[in-house]
Amino acid sequence: MSEQPHWDTQKVWFVGAGPGDRELITLKGYRLLQQAQVVIYAGSLINTELLEYCQPQAELHDSAGLTLEQIIALMVDGVRAGKLVVRLQTGDLSLYGSIREQGEVLGEQGIGFVSVPGVSAFLGAAAQLGVEYTVPEVAQSLIITRIAGRTPMPPLEQLASFAAHQTSMAIFLSVQEINRVVEQLLAGGYPPQTPVAVVYKATWKESQTVRGTLTDIAQQVRDAAIRKTALILVGAFLGEEYHYSRLYDAGFSHEYRQA
């Protein structure tokens, strides 16, 4: 049996829970959950089956109804008691994770943190659909963004501005404004027949996918009663056009193979 790793209990361990499927947490995140003594989890967003990895005596706190101050207090109390504290958050921490504000307040208390990355929902959705965001000669870039809501967007990051590139796009936290999303994408330059997929709870057992174009996707989303926890994927990468990569072309030389 491999030796159990040593975790620094003087820091808070932020763990990306993955997109939903309980097996899509990283091995490191799984091991941390197994040994954590305090787990503060985003109950409205993560698959709570992940908590079955925790030991029976672990303290489990759902942060859905808590304020930042209350979350920090749980972290600080746990660390100062010498306990291994895990903050379990959805997807990957680097996207809409709000870890900076938590880290800064922890720093004021003299406590550091470590981030353990997770599988983001935009990766889980692509895997579920069996698609690539980057298709040779069709799309070689991916824009990850959201529409302005209660959290405003920087002036140069409006959805219509990004739409001018007509490349692959993964739009988070916006399905409740699907009409406005479509309006901005069309205004920015996507053709009306651009393929769209809306994936509700990617990789969860109850996941649901609606596919269409910018012409009809809003009505389909309303008909499916999808109002939250969904990704909007937009772009020609969802369509039929495809070109083979040169990487495996027998007539193409590179460092490891001669044509």
N, C-alpha and C positions, 0 to 999 in steps of 0.2 A: 504494500500500500504506500502511495506517495506521501511524503511529509506535508502536513498542513502548512500553508504559507503564514507568515507573520504579518499581521495588519497593524498599522500605526493607529492606536486608539486615541492619540492626541489630535487627530484630524477627523473631519467628517468625510465619508466616502459617498460621493454622488455617483449613482449608477443609472445608466440608460437601460430602461426595461425592455427596449425593443418595440416593434409595432403592434404586438398583440399576442401572437402565438407564443405560448409559454416556453417553447423550446428555442426561440430566437433571441434569448438573452445570451450574452457572451459567457464563456466558461468562467472568466474572472468575476463577472457579476453574479453568476450562480454560486460560486464559492463564497463570495462576500455575504450573500443572503443566508447561506447555510450557517455561517458563524456569527452573523450580526446579533447583537443584544438589544439594539433599538433600531426599528425600521420606520421611517416616516415616508409614506407612500402617497402618490397622487391618485387618490381613490376614484375620482371621476374619470380618469384617463387610462389607467393601466389595467391589465388583466389580473384580477386579484388571485387567480390560480397560482401566480408567481409566489404568493405568500406561503404556499404549501412547502416551498423549499426551506422556509425558516424553521428554526428549532422551536419546540413547543413553548419554551419559557421566554421567547423573545417578546419585547414590548412592541406592539404594532399600533401605529397612529395614522389615521386617515387625515390627510392635510386638506381635503376638499373644502371643509368648512372653516379652516383656520386662517388667521392673518399671518403676515410675514413675521411679526413679533412673536406670535405663539409658536410658529415653526422653529424659529431661531432658539427660543427658550428650551424647547425639547432637545434640540441638538446640543446646546451648551450644557444643559443639565446632564445629558448622557456622557459627553466627553469628560466633564469634570468628575463624573463618577467612575471614570476609567473604563467605560463601556465602548464596544465597537458600534458606531453609529452609521447607518446607511440611509441616505436620502434617495429613494427610488422614484425616478421620473420617467415619463413616457418617451419612447423613441430614442433619439440621440440627444444628448445634452446641449450640443452646439446649435440646435435649431429650435428657437422659441422656447428655450429651457429656463430662462430667468435665473440662471445660476450666478450671474455676476452680482446681482443685488443681494442674493443670499451670502455669497462669498465675502462681499464687502462688509456686511454686518457681522459676520463671523470674525473677520479680521479685526474689527473694533473690539472684539472680546478676546483677541489674542489666539484665535483658533484658525488653523488653516484647513484646506480641503483638497481632495484628490478626485479627479474626474475619471470615470470608467466609461468609455463610449459605448453606444448601443446601435442597433440597426434602426435606421429611420423609417418612418412610414412610407416615404417616397421610394425607398428601396424595396420594402415589402410589397407595395402595390405593383411595381414593375415586375417583380418575381411572380406574383399572383397572376398577372396578365400575360406573362411570358413575352415581355417586350424589352427592347433596349431604348434608352433615351437618345443614344448616339447611333445613328444609322448612316453608313457611308453615303456621301453625296446628297443626303436628305436633311440631316441635323447633326451637328457636331458639338452642340452646346446645350446645357440645361440651366434654365433660370428657375430658382426656388424663391417664391415670394408669397405675398398675401395681399388682400385688398384692404384699404383703409377702413377701420371700424372705430371702436372705442380707443384703439391704439392707432394714432395717425401714421401715415407713411412719410418718409423724407420727400421733399419736393421733387427730387430727380428720380424717384423710384415709384412713380405712378404706374399702374398696370398697363395703361394705354401706351406708355413709353416703352415698356419692355415688349409689348406686343409687336412693335415695329420690327423687331428682329425676326419674327415668325419662326423661331426655333422651338425646341421642346420646353415645356413649362410645367412645373408642379406647383399648384397653388394651395397653400395651407389655409386653415381657419377662415374660410370664405364661402362655404357652400350655402350658408344661410342667406347670402347675398348673391345667389346665382344669377339673377336678372342683371344686376349691376356689373358682375364679372363679365358676362357675355357682352354687354354694351361696351365696356371698356376694351375688351379684346377686339371686337369688330372695329371700334373707332381707331384702335392702334394699327390695324392693318391686316389682321388675320382674315383670310377669305371666309365667307359664311359656311362653306362646306368643310372647314377644318375639323378633323376628327377630335372628339372629346370623350374621355372616360371619367366618370365620377365613381370613386371607390370608397364605400362606407366601411369603416373598421377593417382596413387591410390586414389580412392574415388571421383575423378572429374567426371563430366558428360561425358567427352570425354575419360574416362579411357579405356585402351586396355590391354588385357592379352595374352601373347604367352606362351604356355606350350610345353615342350619337354624334351630332355635329353641333357647331355653334348655332345652327338654325333651330334645332329642336331639343337641345339638352336641358334647357331650363324647365320646359314642360315635363320632360321625363323625370327630372329630379323631384318636381312637385308631386307627380303621380306616384312616385316611389316613397314619398313622405320622408326624404332624407333631409335633415335639418342641421346636423352637426356631425363631428367626428368623421369627416370625409375629406378626401383629397380630390382636387380637380386637376386632371392631367390633360394637357392640350398640345397638339402639334401633329405634323405629318408623320412623326415616328409611329403613330397609331394606325397609319394607313397602309396601303398595299405597296407603295413604292419602296424598292430595296435594291441595293447594289452590293455585290460581294466585296469584302475587304481585300485589299492587296496583300495583306500579311501572309495569307496561305496560298496565294496564287503561284502556281508552278513557274510562271514566267517572270516572277518578281524576286530580285536578289535582295538579301539583307545580310546583316552581320553573321547570322547562323546558317544561312542556306544560299547556295548559288542557283540562279535560274537554270 
